[in-house]
Amino acid sequence: MKKAYLVLSDGSCFEGQRFGYETDSTGELVFTTGMVGYLETLTDPSYFGQIVLQTFPLIGNYGVIPDDFESAHPWVRGYVVREFCDSPSNFRAAGSIDAFLKDKRIPGICGVDTRQITRRIREYGVMNAVITADPNAVSFDELQRYRVSDAVIRTTCRSRYVCEPVDQAAHRVALIDYGAKANIIRELTRRGCRVEVFPADTAAEEILASEPDGVMLSNGPGDPADNVYQIEQIRRLLGKKPLFGICLGHQLTAIAAGASTMKLKYGHRGANQPVKRLSDGRVFISSQNHGYAVDSGTINKTIAAESYLNANDGTNEGLDYPSLNAFTVQFHPEACSGPKDTSFLFDRFTEMMRRNA
């Protein structure tokens, strides 16, 4: 294999070998700790604009399985692994991770010390990086200027579409797609919801005109504060219908209700994040993928009440809005991949719609 280099904006350089598509690529370097779920990671729109490093040392052993994708194609800018498996063994596999990345024009680098790189990010924080064939040609001024931008508009659907449940629909849900994972829709349709998906730039009035029983705000990429228009539409939706937000949807709702968000040092990405429910102290293991969090000190407690906290660092993981018939969580109850501990939150949402009917 040809040599490749991962160059970080702090000047550190790691030599490895190319796999996937042969091209140079710049992105925000982040790590994820999942032992499985690399397909869901690659196709999760929340990773838009980022180079993703897998801390688990062997990636690709069960191949590429299109039925497990979270969207139609990958959104990452690059992929960093210790070792990849080019001979997958799984009856569902439709090819190798190397061939998949080549086909999708995503560059990868393997043979690097992913533990050392992860420790560097944990110590100094998330930083930009480039996968390149020539480290001497890297412009550090350009590398440091790189920023993930227009993330939601680039990843949202282009037009409205409907996903029907297997049986007769019990509820009509309007899902606003900020870069939605497919399993959110699956969890809703599994519970008898007819899901109409709206692009992120849809006006609140158009969403309400579709006469939904409830509104679902999806996950998505980028800095939540960039989405000024989307935040204003959520303000217009709050209190009108039962509302449930996940990840970016959680952050945007918090901003719409007067709170602020902050960028975390290195984010929460993986399938083993513990969250504590404040009502009874119970801890759940959750799947997470976010680099920003709601600043607990800015929450308007006359409107919102904290419902979950991260058991590792104490950051906010959930908010309830009792007077507005809404609740949101930072983690992923649809958990693809990850534990199913918090899937009951979809039941809570359907029960809210039933009571509001």
BELSULUR-V983872 format. One record per residue. N is the residue number from 1. RES is the residue in one letter. PSI is psi in whole degrees, 0 to 359 (none if undefined). OMEGA is omega in radians with two decimals (none if undefined). Layout:
n=N res=RES psi=PSI omega=OMEGA
n=N res=RES psi=PSI omega=OMEGA
This chain:
n=1 res=M psi=152 omega=-3.14
n=2 res=K psi=153 omega=3.08
n=3 res=K psi=149 omega=3.02
n=4 res=A psi=163 omega=-3.09
n=5 res=Y psi=141 omega=2.98
n=6 res=L psi=112 omega=-3.09
n=7 res=V psi=124 omega=-3.14
n=8 res=L psi=157 omega=-3.08
n=9 res=S psi=346 omega=3.06
n=10 res=D psi=3 omega=3.09
n=11 res=G psi=349 omega=3.13
n=12 res=S psi=149 omega=-3.03
n=13 res=C psi=135 omega=-3.11
n=14 res=F psi=126 omega=-3.13
n=15 res=E psi=135 omega=3.09
n=16 res=G psi=205 omega=3.13
n=17 res=Q psi=149 omega=3.11
n=18 res=R psi=145 omega=2.77
n=19 res=F psi=172 omega=-3.02
n=20 res=G psi=208 omega=-3.05
n=21 res=Y psi=140 omega=-3.10
n=22 res=E psi=98 omega=3.07
n=23 res=T psi=158 omega=3.02
n=24 res=D psi=147 omega=-3.11
n=25 res=S psi=139 omega=3.13
n=26 res=T psi=142 omega=3.10
n=27 res=G psi=177 omega=3.03
n=28 res=E psi=121 omega=-3.06
n=29 res=L psi=122 omega=3.11
n=30 res=V psi=161 omega=3.08
n=31 res=F psi=151 omega=3.07
n=32 res=T psi=142 omega=-2.96
n=33 res=T psi=7 omega=-3.10
n=34 res=G psi=135 omega=3.08
n=35 res=M psi=333 omega=3.05
n=36 res=V psi=177 omega=3.08
n=37 res=G psi=21 omega=-3.12
n=38 res=Y psi=331 omega=3.11
n=39 res=L psi=318 omega=3.09
n=40 res=E psi=323 omega=3.09
n=41 res=T psi=311 omega=-3.09
n=42 res=L psi=327 omega=-3.05
n=43 res=T psi=8 omega=3.08
n=44 res=D psi=118 omega=-3.13
n=45 res=P psi=341 omega=3.14
n=46 res=S psi=344 omega=3.11
n=47 res=Y psi=11 omega=3.13
n=48 res=F psi=132 omega=3.06
n=49 res=G psi=6 omega=-3.04
n=50 res=Q psi=149 omega=2.92
n=51 res=I psi=123 omega=-3.02
n=52 res=V psi=129 omega=3.06
n=53 res=L psi=128 omega=3.07
n=54 res=Q psi=124 omega=3.12
n=55 res=T psi=333 omega=3.09
n=56 res=F psi=133 omega=-2.90
n=57 res=P psi=338 omega=-3.13
n=58 res=L psi=122 omega=-3.09
n=59 res=I psi=138 omega=3.02
n=60 res=G psi=5 omega=-3.01
n=61 res=N psi=338 omega=3.07
n=62 res=Y psi=15 omega=2.97
n=63 res=G psi=203 omega=-3.11
n=64 res=V psi=124 omega=-3.06
n=65 res=I psi=99 omega=-3.05
n=66 res=P psi=329 omega=3.14
n=67 res=D psi=343 omega=-3.13
n=68 res=D psi=359 omega=-3.11
n=69 res=F psi=147 omega=3.06
n=70 res=E psi=347 omega=3.03
n=71 res=S psi=178 omega=-2.99
n=72 res=A psi=334 omega=-3.08
n=73 res=H psi=167 omega=-3.13
n=74 res=P psi=154 omega=-3.12
n=75 res=W psi=354 omega=-3.09
n=76 res=V psi=156 omega=3.09
n=77 res=R psi=345 omega=3.14
n=78 res=G psi=167 omega=-3.02
n=79 res=Y psi=129 omega=-3.06
n=80 res=V psi=123 omega=-3.14
n=81 res=V psi=158 omega=3.04
n=82 res=R psi=313 omega=-3.13
n=83 res=E psi=140 omega=3.05
n=84 res=F psi=150 omega=-3.13
n=85 res=C psi=120 omega=-3.13
n=86 res=D psi=0 omega=3.11
n=87 res=S psi=72 omega=-3.06
n=88 res=P psi=152 omega=3.13
n=89 res=S psi=99 omega=3.10
n=90 res=N psi=135 omega=-3.08
n=91 res=F psi=343 omega=3.13
n=92 res=R psi=352 omega=-3.02
n=93 res=A psi=137 omega=3.11
n=94 res=A psi=12 omega=-3.14
n=95 res=G psi=183 omega=-3.10
n=96 res=S psi=162 omega=3.12
n=97 res=I psi=325 omega=3.12
n=98 res=D psi=312 omega=3.14
n=99 res=A psi=322 omega=3.12
n=100 res=F psi=313 omega=-3.14
n=101 res=L psi=323 omega=3.07
n=102 res=K psi=314 omega=-3.11
n=103 res=D psi=325 omega=-3.10
n=104 res=K psi=4 omega=3.06
n=105 res=R psi=41 omega=3.11
n=106 res=I psi=123 omega=3.12
n=107 res=P psi=146 omega=3.06
n=108 res=G psi=159 omega=3.03
n=109 res=I psi=134 omega=3.13
n=110 res=C psi=173 omega=3.11
n=111 res=G psi=12 omega=3.08
n=112 res=V psi=161 omega=3.14
n=113 res=D psi=90 omega=-3.07
n=114 res=T psi=332 omega=3.10
n=115 res=R psi=317 omega=-3.14
n=116 res=Q psi=319 omega=-3.14
n=117 res=I psi=318 omega=3.11
n=118 res=T psi=316 omega=3.12
n=119 res=R psi=325 omega=3.13
n=120 res=R psi=318 omega=3.11
n=121 res=I psi=319 omega=3.13
n=122 res=R psi=325 omega=-3.10
n=123 res=E psi=317 omega=-3.02
n=124 res=Y psi=349 omega=-3.14
n=125 res=G psi=166 omega=3.11
n=126 res=V psi=139 omega=3.12
n=127 res=M psi=164 omega=3.11
n=128 res=N psi=157 omega=-3.14
n=129 res=A psi=165 omega=3.09
n=130 res=V psi=137 omega=2.95
n=131 res=I psi=122 omega=-2.99
n=132 res=T psi=156 omega=3.04
n=133 res=A psi=343 omega=-3.07
n=134 res=D psi=96 omega=-3.11
n=135 res=P psi=338 omega=-3.13
n=136 res=N psi=345 omega=-3.11
n=137 res=A psi=1 omega=-3.08
n=138 res=V psi=130 omega=3.03
n=139 res=S psi=110 omega=-3.09
n=140 res=F psi=334 omega=3.06
n=141 res=D psi=314 omega=3.11
n=142 res=E psi=320 omega=-3.12
n=143 res=L psi=317 omega=-3.12
n=144 res=Q psi=337 omega=-3.14
n=145 res=R psi=345 omega=-3.09
n=146 res=Y psi=138 omega=3.12
n=147 res=R psi=138 omega=3.03
n=148 res=V psi=119 omega=-3.07
n=149 res=S psi=159 omega=-3.13
n=150 res=D psi=33 omega=-2.97
n=151 res=A psi=313 omega=-3.09
n=152 res=V psi=314 omega=-3.12
n=153 res=I psi=330 omega=3.13
n=154 res=R psi=336 omega=-3.04
n=155 res=T psi=346 omega=-3.12
n=156 res=T psi=162 omega=3.07
n=157 res=C psi=160 omega=-3.08
n=158 res=R psi=338 omega=-3.14
n=159 res=S psi=165 omega=-3.14
n=160 res=R psi=146 omega=3.01
n=161 res=Y psi=164 omega=-3.03
n=162 res=V psi=139 omega=3.02
n=163 res=C psi=120 omega=-3.06
n=164 res=E psi=148 omega=3.03
n=165 res=P psi=166 omega=3.13
n=166 res=V psi=314 omega=3.13
n=167 res=D psi=184 omega=3.14
n=168 res=Q psi=138 omega=-3.07
n=169 res=A psi=131 omega=3.07
n=170 res=A psi=334 omega=-3.11
n=171 res=H psi=152 omega=3.05
n=172 res=R psi=119 omega=-3.10
n=173 res=V psi=131 omega=2.99
n=174 res=A psi=114 omega=3.14
n=175 res=L psi=121 omega=3.08
n=176 res=I psi=121 omega=-3.00
n=177 res=D psi=102 omega=3.05
n=178 res=Y psi=10 omega=-3.00
n=179 res=G psi=50 omega=-2.92
n=180 res=A psi=142 omega=2.96
n=181 res=K psi=141 omega=-3.08
n=182 res=A psi=332 omega=-3.06
n=183 res=N psi=341 omega=3.02
n=184 res=I psi=316 omega=3.11
n=185 res=I psi=318 omega=3.14
n=186 res=R psi=317 omega=-3.13
n=187 res=E psi=325 omega=3.13
n=188 res=L psi=313 omega=-3.14
n=189 res=T psi=329 omega=3.10
n=190 res=R psi=334 omega=-3.13
n=191 res=R psi=19 omega=3.06
n=192 res=G psi=22 omega=-3.14
n=193 res=C psi=135 omega=2.93
n=194 res=R psi=117 omega=-3.01
n=195 res=V psi=119 omega=3.01
n=196 res=E psi=121 omega=-3.05
n=197 res=V psi=131 omega=-3.10
n=198 res=F psi=141 omega=3.02
n=199 res=P psi=156 omega=-3.06
n=200 res=A psi=341 omega=-3.13
n=201 res=D psi=19 omega=3.12
n=202 res=T psi=137 omega=3.13
n=203 res=A psi=149 omega=3.14
n=204 res=A psi=322 omega=-3.11
n=205 res=E psi=322 omega=3.11
n=206 res=E psi=321 omega=3.12
n=207 res=I psi=314 omega=-3.14
n=208 res=L psi=330 omega=3.13
n=209 res=A psi=340 omega=3.10
n=210 res=S psi=357 omega=3.08
n=211 res=E psi=56 omega=3.10
n=212 res=P psi=158 omega=3.00
n=213 res=D psi=337 omega=3.13
n=214 res=G psi=162 omega=-3.13
n=215 res=V psi=131 omega=3.11
n=216 res=M psi=128 omega=3.09
n=217 res=L psi=122 omega=-2.98
n=218 res=S psi=174 omega=2.93
n=219 res=N psi=177 omega=3.08
n=220 res=G psi=173 omega=-3.05
n=221 res=P psi=170 omega=2.93
n=222 res=G psi=183 omega=3.14
n=223 res=D psi=119 omega=-3.10
n=224 res=P psi=327 omega=-3.09
n=225 res=A psi=344 omega=3.12
n=226 res=D psi=341 omega=-2.95
n=227 res=N psi=65 omega=-3.04
n=228 res=V psi=314 omega=-3.12
n=229 res=Y psi=315 omega=-3.11
n=230 res=Q psi=322 omega=3.13
n=231 res=I psi=319 omega=3.13
n=232 res=E psi=322 omega=3.13
n=233 res=Q psi=324 omega=3.09
n=234 res=I psi=321 omega=3.07
n=235 res=R psi=321 omega=-3.11
n=236 res=R psi=340 omega=-3.12
n=237 res=L psi=331 omega=-3.06
n=238 res=L psi=130 omega=3.14
n=239 res=G psi=350 omega=-3.11
n=240 res=K psi=321 omega=-3.13
n=241 res=K psi=157 omega=2.99
n=242 res=P psi=135 omega=-3.02
n=243 res=L psi=137 omega=3.13
n=244 res=F psi=125 omega=3.14
n=245 res=G psi=143 omega=3.14
n=246 res=I psi=132 omega=2.99
n=247 res=C psi=251 omega=3.12
n=248 res=L psi=323 omega=3.08
n=249 res=G psi=324 omega=3.06
n=250 res=H psi=313 omega=-3.09
n=251 res=Q psi=317 omega=-3.13
n=252 res=L psi=321 omega=3.11
n=253 res=T psi=319 omega=3.12
n=254 res=A psi=318 omega=3.11
n=255 res=I psi=319 omega=3.12
n=256 res=A psi=332 omega=-3.13
n=257 res=A psi=10 omega=3.01
n=258 res=G psi=358 omega=-3.13
n=259 res=A psi=175 omega=3.08
n=260 res=S psi=162 omega=3.06
n=261 res=T psi=162 omega=-3.14
n=262 res=M psi=152 omega=3.10
n=263 res=K psi=131 omega=3.11
n=264 res=L psi=159 omega=-3.09
n=265 res=K psi=312 omega=3.10
n=266 res=Y psi=9 omega=3.00
n=267 res=G psi=178 omega=3.07
n=268 res=H psi=112 omega=-3.13
n=269 res=R psi=115 omega=-3.11
n=270 res=G psi=185 omega=-3.04
n=271 res=A psi=22 omega=-3.07
n=272 res=N psi=34 omega=-3.11
n=273 res=Q psi=122 omega=3.14
n=274 res=P psi=133 omega=3.08
n=275 res=V psi=137 omega=-3.09
n=276 res=K psi=125 omega=3.07
n=277 res=R psi=122 omega=-3.00
n=278 res=L psi=337 omega=-3.10
n=279 res=S psi=330 omega=-3.10
n=280 res=D psi=1 omega=3.10
n=281 res=G psi=2 omega=-3.13
n=282 res=R psi=141 omega=3.14
n=283 res=V psi=132 omega=3.08
n=284 res=F psi=149 omega=3.03
n=285 res=I psi=130 omega=-2.98
n=286 res=S psi=159 omega=2.98
n=287 res=S psi=134 omega=-3.10
n=288 res=Q psi=154 omega=3.05
n=289 res=N psi=87 omega=3.13
n=290 res=H psi=149 omega=3.11
n=291 res=G psi=356 omega=3.13
n=292 res=Y psi=159 omega=3.11
n=293 res=A psi=156 omega=3.05
n=294 res=V psi=132 omega=3.11
n=295 res=D psi=110 omega=-3.06
n=296 res=S psi=328 omega=-3.11
n=297 res=G psi=349 omega=-3.10
n=298 res=T psi=2 omega=-3.08
n=299 res=I psi=131 omega=3.08
n=300 res=N psi=102 omega=-3.01
n=301 res=K psi=354 omega=3.02
n=302 res=T psi=345 omega=-3.13
n=303 res=I psi=318 omega=-3.00
n=304 res=A psi=147 omega=3.07
n=305 res=A psi=133 omega=3.10
n=306 res=E psi=134 omega=-3.12
n=307 res=S psi=330 omega=-3.13
n=308 res=Y psi=146 omega=3.01
n=309 res=L psi=151 omega=3.04
n=310 res=N psi=125 omega=-3.07
n=311 res=A psi=347 omega=3.11
n=312 res=N psi=310 omega=-3.03
n=313 res=D psi=1 omega=3.06
n=314 res=G psi=7 omega=3.14
n=315 res=T psi=159 omega=-3.09
n=316 res=N psi=138 omega=3.13
n=317 res=E psi=0 omega=3.13
n=318 res=G psi=151 omega=3.12
n=319 res=L psi=140 omega=3.01
n=320 res=D psi=141 omega=3.10
n=321 res=Y psi=80 omega=-3.00
n=322 res=P psi=318 omega=-3.09
n=323 res=S psi=347 omega=-3.10
n=324 res=L psi=3 omega=3.12
n=325 res=N psi=47 omega=-3.07
n=326 res=A psi=153 omega=2.98
n=327 res=F psi=153 omega=-3.11
n=328 res=T psi=155 omega=3.08
n=329 res=V psi=149 omega=3.14
n=330 res=Q psi=330 omega=-3.09
n=331 res=F psi=182 omega=-3.03
n=332 res=H psi=96 omega=3.12
n=333 res=P psi=341 omega=3.07
n=334 res=E psi=341 omega=2.89
n=335 res=A psi=62 omega=3.02
n=336 res=C psi=106 omega=-0.09
n=337 res=S psi=168 omega=3.10
n=338 res=G psi=181 omega=-3.13
n=339 res=P psi=153 omega=-3.09
n=340 res=K psi=17 omega=-3.03
n=341 res=D psi=322 omega=-2.96
n=342 res=T psi=20 omega=3.13
n=343 res=S psi=342 omega=3.12
n=344 res=F psi=344 omega=3.13
n=345 res=L psi=331 omega=3.04
n=346 res=F psi=326 omega=3.06
n=347 res=D psi=322 omega=3.09
n=348 res=R psi=318 omega=-3.13
n=349 res=F psi=315 omega=3.14
n=350 res=T psi=325 omega=3.09
n=351 res=E psi=322 omega=3.07
n=352 res=M psi=317 omega=3.13
n=353 res=M psi=321 omega=3.13
n=354 res=R psi=315 omega=-3.11
n=355 res=R psi=332 omega=-3.07
n=356 res=N psi=351 omega=-3.05
n=357 res=A psi=none omega=none
